Amino acid sequence: MEKIVKEIKDRRESLSVSQESLAELSGVGLRTLKLIESGKGNPTIKTLQKVVGVLGMEVCLRIKKIS
């Protein structure tokens, strides 16, 4: 989850989007967004999709090969 949090925060900052704007544009509460970015949140996939969608990103799941 740490990597996801870092990617979201880095992308938001690189686009010069405030947390307040991202929350409004994504339909996710500001408190929820702040919890996600602080690494203390436990967002659903749907919530992550809303946030990253606004940032021009997407959530992808991959199946790892078992060695």
Predicted model as a PDB file, atoms N, CA, C, CB and O in Angstrom, pLDDT in the B-factor column:
MODEL        1                                                                  
ATOM      1  N   MET A   1       0.822  -1.190   0.000  1.00 84.00           N  
ATOM      2  CA  MET A   1       0.000   0.000   0.000  1.00 84.00           C  
ATOM      3  C   MET A   1       0.874   1.265   0.000  1.00 84.00           C  
ATOM      4  CB  MET A   1      -0.939  -0.008   1.211  1.00 84.00           C  
ATOM      5  O   MET A   1       0.468   2.304  -0.520  1.00 84.00           O  
ATOM      6  N   GLU A   2       2.060   1.166   0.581  1.00 90.00           N  
ATOM      7  CA  GLU A   2       2.956   2.325   0.625  1.00 90.00           C  
ATOM      8  C   GLU A   2       3.287   2.840  -0.774  1.00 90.00           C  
ATOM      9  CB  GLU A   2       4.245   1.965   1.362  1.00 90.00           C  
ATOM     10  O   GLU A   2       3.333   4.050  -1.001  1.00 90.00           O  
ATOM     11  N   LYS A   3       3.514   1.931  -1.698  1.00 92.00           N  
ATOM     12  CA  LYS A   3       3.861   2.326  -3.062  1.00 92.00           C  
ATOM     13  C   LYS A   3       2.686   3.042  -3.729  1.00 92.00           C  
ATOM     14  CB  LYS A   3       4.277   1.093  -3.892  1.00 92.00           C  
ATOM     15  O   LYS A   3       2.882   4.033  -4.432  1.00 92.00           O  
ATOM     16  N   ILE A   4       1.488   2.552  -3.512  1.00 91.00           N  
ATOM     17  CA  ILE A   4       0.290   3.179  -4.076  1.00 91.00           C  
ATOM     18  C   ILE A   4       0.123   4.587  -3.526  1.00 91.00           C  
ATOM     19  CB  ILE A   4      -0.964   2.333  -3.772  1.00 91.00           C  
ATOM     20  O   ILE A   4      -0.143   5.528  -4.274  1.00 91.00           O  
ATOM     21  N   VAL A   5       0.282   4.727  -2.214  1.00 93.00           N  
ATOM     22  CA  VAL A   5       0.157   6.027  -1.566  1.00 93.00           C  
ATOM     23  C   VAL A   5       1.174   7.009  -2.145  1.00 93.00           C  
ATOM     24  CB  VAL A   5       0.346   5.892  -0.042  1.00 93.00           C  
ATOM     25  O   VAL A   5       0.837   8.153  -2.451  1.00 93.00           O  
ATOM     26  N   LYS A   6       2.403   6.559  -2.293  1.00 95.00           N  
ATOM     27  CA  LYS A   6       3.457   7.428  -2.829  1.00 95.00           C  
ATOM     28  C   LYS A   6       3.142   7.842  -4.265  1.00 95.00           C  
ATOM     29  CB  LYS A   6       4.822   6.718  -2.772  1.00 95.00           C  
ATOM     30  O   LYS A   6       3.320   9.006  -4.624  1.00 95.00           O  
ATOM     31  N   GLU A   7       2.681   6.909  -5.081  1.00 95.00           N  
ATOM     32  CA  GLU A   7       2.345   7.214  -6.478  1.00 95.00           C  
ATOM     33  C   GLU A   7       1.224   8.243  -6.560  1.00 95.00           C  
ATOM     34  CB  GLU A   7       1.939   5.935  -7.225  1.00 95.00           C  
ATOM     35  O   GLU A   7       1.290   9.169  -7.368  1.00 95.00           O  
ATOM     36  N   ILE A   8       0.200   8.086  -5.733  1.00 96.00           N  
ATOM     37  CA  ILE A   8      -0.925   9.029  -5.732  1.00 96.00           C  
ATOM     38  C   ILE A   8      -0.453  10.416  -5.326  1.00 96.00           C  
ATOM     39  CB  ILE A   8      -2.041   8.548  -4.784  1.00 96.00           C  
ATOM     40  O   ILE A   8      -0.746  11.404  -6.000  1.00 96.00           O  
ATOM     41  N   LYS A   9       0.269  10.483  -4.236  1.00 96.00           N  
ATOM     42  CA  LYS A   9       0.731  11.780  -3.731  1.00 96.00           C  
ATOM     43  C   LYS A   9       1.688  12.450  -4.717  1.00 96.00           C  
ATOM     44  CB  LYS A   9       1.417  11.609  -2.369  1.00 96.00           C  
ATOM     45  O   LYS A   9       1.563  13.644  -4.986  1.00 96.00           O  
ATOM     46  N   ASP A  10       2.637  11.693  -5.253  1.00 97.00           N  
ATOM     47  CA  ASP A  10       3.593  12.239  -6.221  1.00 97.00           C  
ATOM     48  C   ASP A  10       2.876  12.771  -7.465  1.00 97.00           C  
ATOM     49  CB  ASP A  10       4.620  11.165  -6.624  1.00 97.00           C  
ATOM     50  O   ASP A  10       3.195  13.854  -7.956  1.00 97.00           O  
ATOM     51  N   ARG A  11       1.913  12.009  -7.966  1.00 97.00           N  
ATOM     52  CA  ARG A  11       1.176  12.423  -9.164  1.00 97.00           C  
ATOM     53  C   ARG A  11       0.362  13.691  -8.883  1.00 97.00           C  
ATOM     54  CB  ARG A  11       0.245  11.283  -9.647  1.00 97.00           C  
ATOM     55  O   ARG A  11       0.352  14.624  -9.686  1.00 97.00           O  
ATOM     56  N   ARG A  12      -0.316  13.708  -7.736  1.00 96.00           N  
ATOM     57  CA  ARG A  12      -1.113  14.881  -7.375  1.00 96.00           C  
ATOM     58  C   ARG A  12      -0.236  16.121  -7.309  1.00 96.00           C  
ATOM     59  CB  ARG A  12      -1.825  14.662  -6.030  1.00 96.00           C  
ATOM     60  O   ARG A  12      -0.598  17.176  -7.830  1.00 96.00           O  
ATOM     61  N   GLU A  13       0.912  15.990  -6.671  1.00 97.00           N  
ATOM     62  CA  GLU A  13       1.814  17.125  -6.526  1.00 97.00           C  
ATOM     63  C   GLU A  13       2.419  17.537  -7.865  1.00 97.00           C  
ATOM     64  CB  GLU A  13       2.919  16.792  -5.535  1.00 97.00           C  
ATOM     65  O   GLU A  13       2.593  18.729  -8.118  1.00 97.00           O  
ATOM     66  N   SER A  14       2.742  16.577  -8.723  1.00 97.00           N  
ATOM     67  CA  SER A  14       3.322  16.914 -10.023  1.00 97.00           C  
ATOM     68  C   SER A  14       2.322  17.649 -10.908  1.00 97.00           C  
ATOM     69  CB  SER A  14       3.809  15.651 -10.728  1.00 97.00           C  
ATOM     70  O   SER A  14       2.716  18.425 -11.779  1.00 97.00           O  
ATOM     71  N   LEU A  15       1.035  17.410 -10.690  1.00 97.00           N  
ATOM     72  CA  LEU A  15      -0.017  18.097 -11.436  1.00 97.00           C  
ATOM     73  C   LEU A  15      -0.456  19.397 -10.758  1.00 97.00           C  
ATOM     74  CB  LEU A  15      -1.214  17.177 -11.606  1.00 97.00           C  
ATOM     75  O   LEU A  15      -1.326  20.107 -11.261  1.00 97.00           O  
ATOM     76  N   SER A  16       0.158  19.697  -9.611  1.00 97.00           N  
ATOM     77  CA  SER A  16      -0.193  20.893  -8.820  1.00 97.00           C  
ATOM     78  C   SER A  16      -1.679  20.921  -8.451  1.00 97.00           C  
ATOM     79  CB  SER A  16       0.168  22.167  -9.601  1.00 97.00           C  
ATOM     80  O   SER A  16      -2.348  21.948  -8.567  1.00 97.00           O  
ATOM     81  N   VAL A  17      -2.170  19.772  -8.008  1.00 97.00           N  
ATOM     82  CA  VAL A  17      -3.560  19.654  -7.582  1.00 97.00           C  
ATOM     83  C   VAL A  17      -3.570  19.577  -6.056  1.00 97.00           C  
ATOM     84  CB  VAL A  17      -4.258  18.396  -8.228  1.00 97.00           C  
ATOM     85  O   VAL A  17      -2.856  18.763  -5.470  1.00 97.00           O  
ATOM     86  N   SER A  18      -4.364  20.406  -5.422  1.00 97.00           N  
ATOM     87  CA  SER A  18      -4.456  20.374  -3.961  1.00 97.00           C  
ATOM     88  C   SER A  18      -5.285  19.169  -3.524  1.00 97.00           C  
ATOM     89  CB  SER A  18      -5.078  21.688  -3.417  1.00 97.00           C  
ATOM     90  O   SER A  18      -6.048  18.602  -4.306  1.00 97.00           O  
ATOM     91  N   GLN A  19      -5.119  18.797  -2.273  1.00 97.00           N  
ATOM     92  CA  GLN A  19      -5.938  17.710  -1.728  1.00 97.00           C  
ATOM     93  C   GLN A  19      -7.406  18.078  -1.796  1.00 97.00           C  
ATOM     94  CB  GLN A  19      -5.537  17.394  -0.276  1.00 97.00           C  
ATOM     95  O   GLN A  19      -8.249  17.231  -2.093  1.00 97.00           O  
ATOM     96  N   GLU A  20      -7.714  19.324  -1.527  1.00 97.00           N  
ATOM     97  CA  GLU A  20      -9.103  19.786  -1.545  1.00 97.00           C  
ATOM     98  C   GLU A  20      -9.706  19.631  -2.945  1.00 97.00           C  
ATOM     99  CB  GLU A  20      -9.187  21.258  -1.088  1.00 97.00           C  
ATOM    100  O   GLU A  20     -10.831  19.154  -3.095  1.00 97.00           O  
ATOM    101  N   SER A  21      -8.949  20.037  -3.960  1.00 97.00           N  
ATOM    102  CA  SER A  21      -9.434  19.923  -5.345  1.00 97.00           C  
ATOM    103  C   SER A  21      -9.601  18.465  -5.753  1.00 97.00           C  
ATOM    104  CB  SER A  21      -8.469  20.628  -6.312  1.00 97.00           C  
ATOM    105  O   SER A  21     -10.592  18.099  -6.385  1.00 97.00           O  
ATOM    106  N   LEU A  22      -8.632  17.639  -5.393  1.00 98.00           N  
ATOM    107  CA  LEU A  22      -8.714  16.221  -5.743  1.00 98.00           C  
ATOM    108  C   LEU A  22      -9.914  15.569  -5.069  1.00 98.00           C  
ATOM    109  CB  LEU A  22      -7.420  15.491  -5.346  1.00 98.00           C  
ATOM    110  O   LEU A  22     -10.618  14.770  -5.686  1.00 98.00           O  
ATOM    111  N   ALA A  23     -10.142  15.902  -3.827  1.00 97.00           N  
ATOM    112  CA  ALA A  23     -11.295  15.352  -3.112  1.00 97.00           C  
ATOM    113  C   ALA A  23     -12.592  15.747  -3.820  1.00 97.00           C  
ATOM    114  CB  ALA A  23     -11.311  15.841  -1.642  1.00 97.00           C  
ATOM    115  O   ALA A  23     -13.473  14.914  -4.034  1.00 97.00           O  
ATOM    116  N   GLU A  24     -12.696  17.017  -4.175  1.00 97.00           N  
ATOM    117  CA  GLU A  24     -13.911  17.504  -4.840  1.00 97.00           C  
ATOM    118  C   GLU A  24     -14.092  16.858  -6.213  1.00 97.00           C  
ATOM    119  CB  GLU A  24     -13.863  19.031  -4.984  1.00 97.00           C  
ATOM    120  O   GLU A  24     -15.185  16.397  -6.544  1.00 97.00           O  
ATOM    121  N   LEU A  25     -13.041  16.824  -6.999  1.00 97.00           N  
ATOM    122  CA  LEU A  25     -13.125  16.269  -8.350  1.00 97.00           C  
ATOM    123  C   LEU A  25     -13.410  14.768  -8.366  1.00 97.00           C  
ATOM    124  CB  LEU A  25     -11.842  16.541  -9.089  1.00 97.00           C  
ATOM    125  O   LEU A  25     -14.086  14.271  -9.267  1.00 97.00           O  
ATOM    126  N   SER A  26     -12.899  14.055  -7.377  1.00 97.00           N  
ATOM    127  CA  SER A  26     -13.053  12.597  -7.341  1.00 97.00           C  
ATOM    128  C   SER A  26     -14.318  12.156  -6.607  1.00 97.00           C  
ATOM    129  CB  SER A  26     -11.842  11.967  -6.681  1.00 97.00           C  
ATOM    130  O   SER A  26     -14.749  11.010  -6.735  1.00 97.00           O  
ATOM    131  N   GLY A  27     -14.907  13.065  -5.844  1.00 97.00           N  
ATOM    132  CA  GLY A  27     -16.087  12.684  -5.062  1.00 97.00           C  
ATOM    133  C   GLY A  27     -15.734  11.910  -3.809  1.00 97.00           C  
ATOM    134  O   GLY A  27     -16.587  11.250  -3.217  1.00 97.00           O  
ATOM    135  N   VAL A  28     -14.483  11.991  -3.409  1.00 97.00           N  
ATOM    136  CA  VAL A  28     -14.008  11.322  -2.197  1.00 97.00           C  
ATOM    137  C   VAL A  28     -13.850  12.392  -1.118  1.00 97.00           C  
ATOM    138  CB  VAL A  28     -12.646  10.552  -2.449  1.00 97.00           C  
ATOM    139  O   VAL A  28     -13.365  13.487  -1.401  1.00 97.00           O  
ATOM    140  N   GLY A  29     -14.246  12.093   0.086  1.00 97.00           N  
ATOM    141  CA  GLY A  29     -14.140  13.069   1.161  1.00 97.00           C  
ATOM    142  C   GLY A  29     -12.697  13.492   1.420  1.00 97.00           C  
ATOM    143  O   GLY A  29     -11.768  12.695   1.284  1.00 97.00           O  
ATOM    144  N   LEU A  30     -12.527  14.753   1.792  1.00 97.00           N  
ATOM    145  CA  LEU A  30     -11.186  15.271   2.067  1.00 97.00           C  
ATOM    146  C   LEU A  30     -10.521  14.485   3.184  1.00 97.00           C  
ATOM    147  CB  LEU A  30     -11.247  16.757   2.435  1.00 97.00           C  
ATOM    148  O   LEU A  30      -9.336  14.165   3.090  1.00 97.00           O  
ATOM    149  N   ARG A  31     -11.250  14.171   4.224  1.00 97.00           N  
ATOM    150  CA  ARG A  31     -10.684  13.392   5.335  1.00 97.00           C  
ATOM    151  C   ARG A  31     -10.188  12.031   4.841  1.00 97.00           C  
ATOM    152  CB  ARG A  31     -11.735  13.202   6.458  1.00 97.00           C  
ATOM    153  O   ARG A  31      -9.107  11.579   5.216  1.00 97.00           O  
ATOM    154  N   THR A  32     -10.987  11.394   4.004  1.00 97.00           N  
ATOM    155  CA  THR A  32     -10.606  10.094   3.448  1.00 97.00           C  
ATOM    156  C   THR A  32      -9.338  10.213   2.623  1.00 97.00           C  
ATOM    157  CB  THR A  32     -11.737   9.519   2.590  1.00 97.00           C  
ATOM    158  O   THR A  32      -8.436   9.384   2.739  1.00 97.00           O  
ATOM    159  N   LEU A  33      -9.268  11.247   1.789  1.00 96.00           N  
ATOM    160  CA  LEU A  33      -8.083  11.458   0.961  1.00 96.00           C  
ATOM    161  C   LEU A  33      -6.848  11.704   1.821  1.00 96.00           C  
ATOM    162  CB  LEU A  33      -8.302  12.636   0.007  1.00 96.00           C  
ATOM    163  O   LEU A  33      -5.773  11.175   1.537  1.00 96.00           O  
ATOM    164  N   LYS A  34      -6.999  12.497   2.860  1.00 97.00           N  
ATOM    165  CA  LYS A  34      -5.862  12.770   3.748  1.00 97.00           C  
ATOM    166  C   LYS A  34      -5.405  11.491   4.452  1.00 97.00           C  
ATOM    167  CB  LYS A  34      -6.238  13.845   4.793  1.00 97.00           C  
ATOM    168  O   LYS A  34      -4.206  11.280   4.636  1.00 97.00           O  
ATOM    169  N   LEU A  35      -6.344  10.650   4.839  1.00 96.00           N  
ATOM    170  CA  LEU A  35      -5.979   9.376   5.466  1.00 96.00           C  
ATOM    171  C   LEU A  35      -5.236   8.474   4.482  1.00 96.00           C  
ATOM    172  CB  LEU A  35      -7.233   8.659   5.994  1.00 96.00           C  
ATOM    173  O   LEU A  35      -4.271   7.805   4.851  1.00 96.00           O  
ATOM    174  N   ILE A  36      -5.690   8.461   3.233  1.00 95.00           N  
ATOM    175  CA  ILE A  36      -5.015   7.651   2.214  1.00 95.00           C  
ATOM    176  C   ILE A  36      -3.586   8.127   2.042  1.00 95.00           C  
ATOM    177  CB  ILE A  36      -5.767   7.713   0.866  1.00 95.00           C  
ATOM    178  O   ILE A  36      -2.652   7.327   2.079  1.00 95.00           O  
ATOM    179  N   GLU A  37      -3.412   9.439   1.852  1.00 95.00           N  
ATOM    180  CA  GLU A  37      -2.079   9.983   1.595  1.00 95.00           C  
ATOM    181  C   GLU A  37      -1.149   9.874   2.796  1.00 95.00           C  
ATOM    182  CB  GLU A  37      -2.189  11.422   1.179  1.00 95.00           C  
ATOM    183  O   GLU A  37       0.071   9.880   2.635  1.00 95.00           O  
ATOM    184  N   SER A  38      -1.705   9.777   3.982  1.00 95.00           N  
ATOM    185  CA  SER A  38      -0.865   9.631   5.166  1.00 95.00           C  
ATOM    186  C   SER A  38      -0.513   8.170   5.427  1.00 95.00           C  
ATOM    187  CB  SER A  38      -1.564  10.222   6.382  1.00 95.00           C  
ATOM    188  O   SER A  38       0.289   7.868   6.311  1.00 95.00           O  
ATOM    189  N   GLY A  39      -1.116   7.262   4.653  1.00 93.00           N  
ATOM    190  CA  GLY A  39      -0.864   5.843   4.832  1.00 93.00           C  
ATOM    191  C   GLY A  39      -1.682   5.226   5.949  1.00 93.00           C  
ATOM    192  O   GLY A  39      -1.471   4.067   6.307  1.00 93.00           O  
ATOM    193  N   LYS A  40      -2.613   5.987   6.504  1.00 94.00           N  
ATOM    194  CA  LYS A  40      -3.436   5.498   7.612  1.00 94.00           C  
ATOM    195  C   LYS A  40      -4.803   5.012   7.161  1.00 94.00           C  
ATOM    196  CB  LYS A  40      -3.607   6.583   8.641  1.00 94.00           C  
ATOM    197  O   LYS A  40      -5.539   4.403   7.938  1.00 94.00           O  
ATOM    198  N   GLY A  41      -5.142   5.279   5.906  1.00 92.00           N  
ATOM    199  CA  GLY A  41      -6.449   4.880   5.393  1.00 92.00           C  
ATOM    200  C   GLY A  41      -6.442   3.460   4.884  1.00 92.00           C  
ATOM    201  O   GLY A  41      -5.387   2.867   4.655  1.00 92.00           O  
ATOM    202  N   ASN A  42      -7.631   2.923   4.710  1.00 93.00           N  
ATOM    203  CA  ASN A  42      -7.802   1.584   4.153  1.00 93.00           C  
ATOM    204  C   ASN A  42      -8.886   1.683   3.077  1.00 93.00           C  
ATOM    205  CB  ASN A  42      -8.183   0.526   5.273  1.00 93.00           C  
ATOM    206  O   ASN A  42      -9.997   1.183   3.256  1.00 93.00           O  
ATOM    207  N   PRO A  43      -8.548   2.339   1.949  1.00 94.00           N  
ATOM    208  CA  PRO A  43      -9.566   2.607   0.937  1.00 94.00           C  
ATOM    209  C   PRO A  43      -9.982   1.353   0.181  1.00 94.00           C  
ATOM    210  CB  PRO A  43      -9.062   3.640  -0.037  1.00 94.00           C  
ATOM    211  O   PRO A  43      -9.220   0.396   0.046  1.00 94.00           O  
ATOM    212  N   THR A  44     -11.207   1.392  -0.302  1.00 94.00           N  
ATOM    213  CA  THR A  44     -11.678   0.313  -1.166  1.00 94.00           C  
ATOM    214  C   THR A  44     -11.075   0.520  -2.557  1.00 94.00           C  
ATOM    215  CB  THR A  44     -13.250   0.274  -1.228  1.00 94.00           C  
ATOM    216  O   THR A  44     -10.557   1.593  -2.868  1.00 94.00           O  
ATOM    217  N   ILE A  45     -11.148  -0.506  -3.374  1.00 93.00           N  
ATOM    218  CA  ILE A  45     -10.682  -0.400  -4.760  1.00 93.00           C  
ATOM    219  C   ILE A  45     -11.485   0.693  -5.465  1.00 93.00           C  
ATOM    220  CB  ILE A  45     -10.822  -1.771  -5.512  1.00 93.00           C  
ATOM    221  O   ILE A  45     -10.929   1.463  -6.247  1.00 93.00           O  
ATOM    222  N   LYS A  46     -12.778   0.762  -5.195  1.00 96.00           N  
ATOM    223  CA  LYS A  46     -13.637   1.763  -5.827  1.00 96.00           C  
ATOM    224  C   LYS A  46     -13.166   3.179  -5.482  1.00 96.00           C  
ATOM    225  CB  LYS A  46     -15.103   1.567  -5.388  1.00 96.00           C  
ATOM    226  O   LYS A  46     -13.125   4.047  -6.354  1.00 96.00           O  
ATOM    227  N   THR A  47     -12.813   3.413  -4.228  1.00 96.00           N  
ATOM    228  CA  THR A  47     -12.315   4.725  -3.809  1.00 96.00           C  
ATOM    229  C   THR A  47     -11.002   5.038  -4.504  1.00 96.00           C  
ATOM    230  CB  THR A  47     -12.135   4.779  -2.281  1.00 96.00           C  
ATOM    231  O   THR A  47     -10.807   6.151  -4.992  1.00 96.00           O  
ATOM    232  N   LEU A  48     -10.104   4.071  -4.555  1.00 96.00           N  
ATOM    233  CA  LEU A  48      -8.827   4.275  -5.253  1.00 96.00           C  
ATOM    234  C   LEU A  48      -9.053   4.591  -6.728  1.00 96.00           C  
ATOM    235  CB  LEU A  48      -7.934   3.031  -5.114  1.00 96.00           C  
ATOM    236  O   LEU A  48      -8.372   5.447  -7.293  1.00 96.00           O  
ATOM    237  N   GLN A  49     -10.003   3.905  -7.350  1.00 96.00           N  
ATOM    238  CA  GLN A  49     -10.300   4.148  -8.761  1.00 96.00           C  
ATOM    239  C   GLN A  49     -10.768   5.583  -8.977  1.00 96.00           C  
ATOM    240  CB  GLN A  49     -11.365   3.164  -9.263  1.00 96.00           C  
ATOM    241  O   GLN A  49     -10.377   6.222  -9.954  1.00 96.00           O  
ATOM    242  N   LYS A  50     -11.590   6.084  -8.087  1.00 97.00           N  
ATOM    243  CA  LYS A  50     -12.076   7.462  -8.198  1.00 97.00           C  
ATOM    244  C   LYS A  50     -10.920   8.453  -8.122  1.00 97.00           C  
ATOM    245  CB  LYS A  50     -13.102   7.761  -7.095  1.00 97.00           C  
ATOM    246  O   LYS A  50     -10.825   9.378  -8.929  1.00 97.00           O  
ATOM    247  N   VAL A  51     -10.054   8.250  -7.153  1.00 97.00           N  
ATOM    248  CA  VAL A  51      -8.935   9.169  -6.930  1.00 97.00           C  
ATOM    249  C   VAL A  51      -7.948   9.120  -8.091  1.00 97.00           C  
ATOM    250  CB  VAL A  51      -8.218   8.832  -5.615  1.00 97.00           C  
ATOM    251  O   VAL A  51      -7.602  10.156  -8.660  1.00 97.00           O  
ATOM    252  N   VAL A  52      -7.499   7.928  -8.438  1.00 97.00           N  
ATOM    253  CA  VAL A  52      -6.483   7.820  -9.482  1.00 97.00           C  
ATOM    254  C   VAL A  52      -7.034   8.171 -10.854  1.00 97.00           C  
ATOM    255  CB  VAL A  52      -5.908   6.422  -9.506  1.00 97.00           C  
ATOM    256  O   VAL A  52      -6.286   8.633 -11.715  1.00 97.00           O  
ATOM    257  N   GLY A  53      -8.314   7.964 -11.074  1.00 97.00           N  
ATOM    258  CA  GLY A  53      -8.935   8.318 -12.348  1.00 97.00           C  
ATOM    259  C   GLY A  53      -8.810   9.804 -12.635  1.00 97.00           C  
ATOM    260  O   GLY A  53      -8.521  10.201 -13.764  1.00 97.00           O  
ATOM    261  N   VAL A  54      -9.027  10.624 -11.617  1.00 97.00           N  
ATOM    262  CA  VAL A  54      -8.898  12.072 -11.759  1.00 97.00           C  
ATOM    263  C   VAL A  54      -7.453  12.445 -12.084  1.00 97.00           C  
ATOM    264  CB  VAL A  54      -9.363  12.788 -10.473  1.00 97.00           C  
ATOM    265  O   VAL A  54      -7.204  13.431 -12.779  1.00 97.00           O  
ATOM    266  N   LEU A  55      -6.510  11.662 -11.585  1.00 97.00           N  
ATOM    267  CA  LEU A  55      -5.090  11.935 -11.792  1.00 97.00           C  
ATOM    268  C   LEU A  55      -4.549  11.345 -13.095  1.00 97.00           C  
ATOM    269  CB  LEU A  55      -4.298  11.396 -10.630  1.00 97.00           C  
ATOM    270  O   LEU A  55      -3.354  11.431 -13.378  1.00 97.00           O  
ATOM    271  N   GLY A  56      -5.447  10.743 -13.885  1.00 97.00           N  
ATOM    272  CA  GLY A  56      -5.014  10.149 -15.152  1.00 97.00           C  
ATOM    273  C   GLY A  56      -4.293   8.837 -14.972  1.00 97.00           C  
ATOM    274  O   GLY A  56      -3.439   8.471 -15.779  1.00 97.00           O  
ATOM    275  N   MET A  57      -4.636   8.127 -13.913  1.00 97.00           N  
ATOM    276  CA  MET A  57      -4.014   6.844 -13.610  1.00 97.00           C  
ATOM    277  C   MET A  57      -5.109   5.780 -13.547  1.00 97.00           C  
ATOM    278  CB  MET A  57      -3.209   6.906 -12.266  1.00 97.00           C  
ATOM    279  O   MET A  57      -6.296   6.096 -13.630  1.00 97.00           O  
ATOM    280  N   GLU A  58      -4.707   4.537 -13.402  1.00 94.00           N  
ATOM    281  CA  GLU A  58      -5.681   3.471 -13.212  1.00 94.00           C  
ATOM    282  C   GLU A  58      -5.141   2.443 -12.235  1.00 94.00           C  
ATOM    283  CB  GLU A  58      -6.033   2.806 -14.552  1.00 94.00           C  
ATOM    284  O   GLU A  58      -3.933   2.322 -12.036  1.00 94.00           O  
ATOM    285  N   VAL A  59      -6.057   1.711 -11.632  1.00 91.00           N  
ATOM    286  CA  VAL A  59      -5.711   0.637 -10.709  1.00 91.00           C  
ATOM    287  C   VAL A  59      -5.670  -0.656 -11.513  1.00 91.00           C  
ATOM    288  CB  VAL A  59      -6.734   0.541  -9.515  1.00 91.00           C  
ATOM    289  O   VAL A  59      -6.631  -0.992 -12.205  1.00 91.00           O  
ATOM    290  N   CYS A  60      -4.565  -1.375 -11.424  1.00 90.00           N  
ATOM    291  CA  CYS A  60      -4.410  -2.648 -12.135  1.00 90.00           C  
ATOM    292  C   CYS A  60      -4.004  -3.724 -11.146  1.00 90.00           C  
ATOM    293  CB  CYS A  60      -3.363  -2.532 -13.278  1.00 90.00           C  
ATOM    294  O   CYS A  60      -3.188  -3.492 -10.254  1.00 90.00           O  
ATOM    295  N   LEU A  61      -4.579  -4.894 -11.315  1.00 86.00           N  
ATOM    296  CA  LEU A  61      -4.197  -6.043 -10.495  1.00 86.00           C  
ATOM    297  C   LEU A  61      -3.511  -7.057 -11.396  1.00 86.00           C  
ATOM    298  CB  LEU A  61      -5.439  -6.675  -9.776  1.00 86.00           C  
ATOM    299  O   LEU A  61      -3.946  -7.309 -12.520  1.00 86.00           O  
ATOM    300  N   ARG A  62      -2.430  -7.634 -10.883  1.00 88.00           N  
ATOM    301  CA  ARG A  62      -1.720  -8.663 -11.629  1.00 88.00           C  
ATOM    302  C   ARG A  62      -1.625  -9.906 -10.764  1.00 88.00           C  
ATOM    303  CB  ARG A  62      -0.308  -8.176 -12.064  1.00 88.00           C  
ATOM    304  O   ARG A  62      -1.500  -9.827  -9.542  1.00 88.00           O  
ATOM    305  N   ILE A  63      -1.686 -11.029 -11.407  1.00 91.00           N  
ATOM    306  CA  ILE A  63      -1.497 -12.297 -10.708  1.00 91.00           C  
ATOM    307  C   ILE A  63      -0.023 -12.637 -10.770  1.00 91.00           C  
ATOM    308  CB  ILE A  63      -2.370 -13.440 -11.329  1.00 91.00           C  
ATOM    309  O   ILE A  63       0.567 -12.721 -11.847  1.00 91.00           O  
ATOM    310  N   LYS A  64       0.559 -12.830  -9.609  1.00 88.00           N  
ATOM    311  CA  LYS A  64       1.984 -13.160  -9.540  1.00 88.00           C  
ATOM    312  C   LYS A  64       2.175 -14.647  -9.830  1.00 88.00           C  
ATOM    313  CB  LYS A  64       2.575 -12.792  -8.147  1.00 88.00           C  
ATOM    314  O   LYS A  64       1.358 -15.487  -9.455  1.00 88.00           O  
ATOM    315  N   LYS A  65       3.271 -14.938 -10.505  1.00 89.00           N  
ATOM    316  CA  LYS A  65       3.628 -16.336 -10.747  1.00 89.00           C  
ATOM    317  C   LYS A  65       4.123 -16.935  -9.451  1.00 89.00           C  
ATOM    318  CB  LYS A  65       4.702 -16.466 -11.864  1.00 89.00           C  
ATOM    319  O   LYS A  65       4.888 -16.320  -8.709  1.00 89.00           O  
ATOM    320  N   ILE A  66       3.678 -18.135  -9.199  1.00 89.00           N  
ATOM    321  CA  ILE A  66       4.128 -18.851  -8.000  1.00 89.00           C  
ATOM    322  C   ILE A  66       5.342 -19.678  -8.385  1.00 89.00           C  
ATOM    323  CB  ILE A  66       2.990 -19.760  -7.401  1.00 89.00           C  
ATOM    324  O   ILE A  66       5.302 -20.476  -9.321  1.00 89.00           O  
ATOM    325  N   SER A  67       6.406 -19.473  -7.653  1.00 79.00           N  
ATOM    326  CA  SER A  67       7.655 -20.190  -7.967  1.00 79.00           C  
ATOM    327  C   SER A  67       7.671 -21.558  -7.374  1.00 79.00           C  
ATOM    328  CB  SER A  67       8.854 -19.423  -7.477  1.00 79.00           C  
ATOM    329  O   SER A  67       8.645 -22.292  -7.542  1.00 79.00           O  
TER     330      SER A  67                                                      
ENDMDL                                                                          
END                                                                             
